[in-house]
Amino acid sequence: MRAVFHAIAMHIDARSLPNGSLLEGDLCIVGAGAAGIAMALEWIGSKHTVLLLEGGGLDYEPAMQDLYRGKIVGLPYFPLEAARLHQFGGTTGHWAGFCSTFDAIDFEQRDWVPYSGWPLRREDLDPFYARAQPLLQLGPYDYAAARWQRRDPGLVPLPLDPTVVWTKMWQFSPPTRFGVVYRDAIFGAPNVQLYTHANVCEIVANEALTAVDGLRVRGHDGKEHRVRARQYVLACCSIQNARLLLASNRRATAGLGNAHDLVGRFFMEHLEIPSGHLGLETSRVPGMKMYAFTLGVTKARGELALHAGVQRARRILNGTVSLEPGTADEVAKSTFQSLNPQVLAAMRDSTEQGAPPPSADSTVVPPAPFYHLMTRQEQAPNPLSRVSLTTERDALGMPRAQLDWRLTDLDKRSFREFYGVLGREFGRSGLGRVQMLDWVTHTEPAWPSTLSGGWHHMGTTRMHDDPKRGVVNASCQLHGVANLSITGASVFPTAGAVNPTLTLVALTLRLSDHLRLKLG
Ligand SMILES: Cc1cc2nc3c(=O)[nH]c(=O)nc-3n(C[C@H](O)[C@H](O)[C@H](O)COP(=O)(O)OP(=O)(O)OC[C@H]3O[C@@H](n4cnc5c(N)ncnc54)[C@H](O)[C@@H]3O)c2cc1C
């Protein structure tokens, strides 16, 4: 006889359940990382029972991490078992906390970016960004450089033409470790039942493939359990969301939600790569506090980005560049030292005398003569950049994932154009000179060995109103399957220029509101 577990407040290690248990609730969330925990927190105190299924334990376990191991083909990439954490709190146990908002242009259908366009606009996400902000322990929901300047007159953007190059604001989360910060709230919630070591290995759909009948959960101990709920949310991150849908192929032979061969496709990363140097004409720059500061408890900084009008005119992708001051030695070796020899001498003196760096709270942060330019650029959506299944199986019998990360010519050309515009604008304004690294100027398709992703996994279950062009609809519901939704960066149709977590948490809160309407 099957043991039936209804939600009562507590955390249960699924290894302690009798084999063949049935877990029942109203809302079942699969995955307890940033997205899954953000969703669960929204439902605390509601009349609904929430099952939060976490594949890993409360802490790091090599056997759990090994379930993430996969094959890399295409461009070199981080080992999959190192790129995500398989435990309560998910990858927020590793993340660095860089946060910013997507720009309006990121949501637009851009005719020069194939497959671009979200079925929602930036302003649709604004209220959810505002709600996501405190969850990530960020400061005020404000990403306008001019308004930060009102808070502190020392925060002056570089006087470049803002219709060409503007200062885009970032804030830094402490970074919030969801598994630590929200542990007590989840454990103590009367209507949330957290199951750890509860790996979902299959989503079981009805015969017509219009609804989920249940989930199969497996453990290393060989036990298997069933889960039933009214609504289900996948929150396992991009690679595992796709893997789980593709492996749920008992009835849907190509994988659940994959009738149009879209699941796993359009995997995207941010291209993070050193791209150039900036020699600053320091006498013309009022101060550089804007580009790294702490105000009250908020750590923030500006980066340089190209205005949407320039992106349109040049038909390029969105990107942003951070300014990291170089050392006196680097200045001496650079070709920029002729710019301002007095500053170089002063910098050498201060290094020799061991002068402390300017305090983050001082009103003026003097400009350095030399900065490293580190770019973060969106990757163009590409159906050939994809996650699929291998024939090898993990310890729980699930096919392992294969990642084939691929880029296009547009990705490369966008860097060249970006630096061309940036260089001309610094020259025109008399503020300094930009020196591109050699690889930026080369037109051949090869990428330098310094190319890296940002550890950001996006795409794979993209959002589109048309089921032939997207896996989920604008409400994050799997097309055609009324009680299954997906959240996380896997639903992003395009990657934006900035790190994904703030946006994916905002989307999760938006999905939560949709589910409230469904569950009543
Ligand atoms: C080194 C590093 C630095 C980063 N820095 C930043 C940054 O500065 N800014 C930023 O925005 N982002 C950053 N990220 C990315 C950020 O960590 C992710 O965007 C974020 O964690 C994604 O949240 P998520 O909930 O979708 O996925 P995750 O946090 O990965 O959570 C997924 C959860 O699902 C669980 N799970 C998976 N499969 C199953 C299954 N089959 N059954 C049950 N449970 C399952 C996992 O155990 C995990 O708990 C960084 C990532 C890394 C690795």
The ligand as an SDF file (V2000), in Angstrom:
LIG
                    3D

 53 58  0  0  0  0  0  0  0  0999 V2000
   30.3510   31.3780  -10.3630 C   0  0  0  0  0  0  0  0  0  0  0  0
   29.0030   31.9830  -10.6730 C   0  0  0  0  0  0  0  0  0  0  0  0
   28.8210   33.3540  -10.5610 C   0  0  0  0  0  0  0  0  0  0  0  0
   27.5740   33.9170  -10.8810 C   0  0  0  0  0  0  0  0  0  0  0  0
   27.4230   35.2580  -10.7230 N   0  0  0  0  0  0  0  0  0  0  0  0
   26.2450   35.8290  -11.0410 C   0  0  0  0  0  0  0  0  0  0  0  0
   26.0500   37.2310  -10.8790 C   0  0  0  0  0  0  0  0  0  0  0  0
   26.9540   37.9510  -10.4500 O   0  0  0  0  0  0  0  0  0  0  0  0
   24.8510   37.7600  -11.2330 N   0  0  0  0  0  0  0  0  0  0  0  0
   23.8380   36.9940  -11.7150 C   0  0  0  0  0  0  0  0  0  0  0  0
   22.7770   37.5420  -12.0250 O   0  0  0  0  0  0  0  0  0  0  0  0
   23.9930   35.6490  -11.8480 N   0  0  0  0  0  0  0  0  0  0  0  0
   25.1620   35.0550  -11.5240 C   0  0  0  0  0  0  0  0  0  0  0  0
   25.3090   33.7030  -11.6560 N   0  0  0  0  0  0  0  0  0  0  0  0
   24.1630   32.9140  -12.1610 C   0  0  0  0  0  0  0  0  0  0  0  0
   23.1550   32.6310  -11.0360 C   0  0  0  0  0  0  0  0  0  0  0  0
   23.7520   31.7800  -10.0950 O   0  0  0  0  0  0  0  0  0  0  0  0
   21.9250   31.9720  -11.6660 C   0  0  0  0  0  0  0  0  0  0  0  0
   21.3600   32.8940  -12.5940 O   0  0  0  0  0  0  0  0  0  0  0  0
   20.8520   31.6240  -10.6510 C   0  0  0  0  0  0  0  0  0  0  0  0
   21.3420   30.8510   -9.5930 O   0  0  0  0  0  0  0  0  0  0  0  0
   19.7690   30.8300  -11.3860 C   0  0  0  0  0  0  0  0  0  0  0  0
   18.7290   30.5530  -10.4940 O   0  0  0  0  0  0  0  0  0  0  0  0
   17.8210   29.2770  -10.7420 P   0  0  0  0  0  0  0  0  0  0  0  0
   16.9490   29.1230   -9.5520 O   0  0  0  0  0  0  0  0  0  0  0  0
   17.2000   29.3510  -12.0700 O   0  0  0  0  0  0  0  0  0  0  0  0
   18.8670   28.0420  -10.8170 O   0  0  0  0  0  0  0  0  0  0  0  0
   19.7380   27.4250   -9.6410 P   0  0  0  0  0  0  0  0  0  0  0  0
   20.1200   28.4750   -8.6820 O   0  0  0  0  0  0  0  0  0  0  0  0
   20.8140   26.6470  -10.2810 O   0  0  0  0  0  0  0  0  0  0  0  0
   18.7050   26.4670   -8.9010 O   0  0  0  0  0  0  0  0  0  0  0  0
   18.1630   25.3220   -9.5200 C   0  0  0  0  0  0  0  0  0  0  0  0
   17.7470   24.3660   -8.4180 C   0  0  0  0  0  0  0  0  0  0  0  0
   17.0820   23.2410   -8.9930 O   0  0  0  0  0  0  0  0  0  0  0  0
   17.5510   22.0470   -8.3860 C   0  0  0  0  0  0  0  0  0  0  0  0
   17.3440   20.9520   -9.3400 N   0  0  0  0  0  0  0  0  0  0  0  0
   17.9310   20.7900  -10.5460 C   0  0  0  0  0  0  0  0  0  0  0  0
   17.4600   19.6930  -11.1620 N   0  0  0  0  0  0  0  0  0  0  0  0
   16.5340   19.1570  -10.3380 C   0  0  0  0  0  0  0  0  0  0  0  0
   15.6680   18.0290  -10.4360 C   0  0  0  0  0  0  0  0  0  0  0  0
   15.6470   17.2330  -11.5110 N   0  0  0  0  0  0  0  0  0  0  0  0
   14.8300   17.7600   -9.3960 N   0  0  0  0  0  0  0  0  0  0  0  0
   14.7960   18.5770   -8.2990 C   0  0  0  0  0  0  0  0  0  0  0  0
   15.6070   19.6610   -8.1650 N   0  0  0  0  0  0  0  0  0  0  0  0
   16.4440   19.9510   -9.1760 C   0  0  0  0  0  0  0  0  0  0  0  0
   19.0170   22.3560   -8.1000 C   0  0  0  0  0  0  0  0  0  0  0  0
   19.5700   21.4990   -7.1210 O   0  0  0  0  0  0  0  0  0  0  0  0
   18.9400   23.8010   -7.6410 C   0  0  0  0  0  0  0  0  0  0  0  0
   18.6820   23.9180   -6.2650 O   0  0  0  0  0  0  0  0  0  0  0  0
   26.5130   33.0970  -11.3350 C   0  0  0  0  0  0  0  0  0  0  0  0
   26.7000   31.7070  -11.4240 C   0  0  0  0  0  0  0  0  0  0  0  0
   27.9360   31.1540  -11.1070 C   0  0  0  0  0  0  0  0  0  0  0  0
   28.1130   29.6780  -11.2170 C   0  0  0  0  0  0  0  0  0  0  0  0
  1  2  1  0
  2  3  1  0
  2 52  2  0
  3  4  2  0
  4  5  1  0
  4 50  1  0
  5  6  2  0
  6  7  1  0
  6 13  1  0
  7  8  2  0
  7  9  1  0
  9 10  1  0
 10 11  2  0
 10 12  1  0
 12 13  2  0
 13 14  1  0
 14 15  1  0
 14 50  1  0
 15 16  1  0
 16 17  1  0
 16 18  1  0
 18 19  1  0
 18 20  1  0
 20 21  1  0
 20 22  1  0
 22 23  1  0
 23 24  1  0
 24 25  2  0
 24 26  1  0
 24 27  1  0
 27 28  1  0
 28 29  2  0
 28 30  1  0
 28 31  1  0
 31 32  1  0
 32 33  1  0
 33 34  1  0
 33 48  1  0
 34 35  1  0
 35 36  1  0
 35 46  1  0
 36 37  1  0
 36 45  1  0
 37 38  2  0
 38 39  1  0
 39 40  1  0
 39 45  2  0
 40 41  1  0
 40 42  2  0
 42 43  1  0
 43 44  2  0
 44 45  1  0
 46 47  1  0
 46 48  1  0
 48 49  1  0
 50 51  2  0
 51 52  1  0
 52 53  1  0
M  END
$$$$
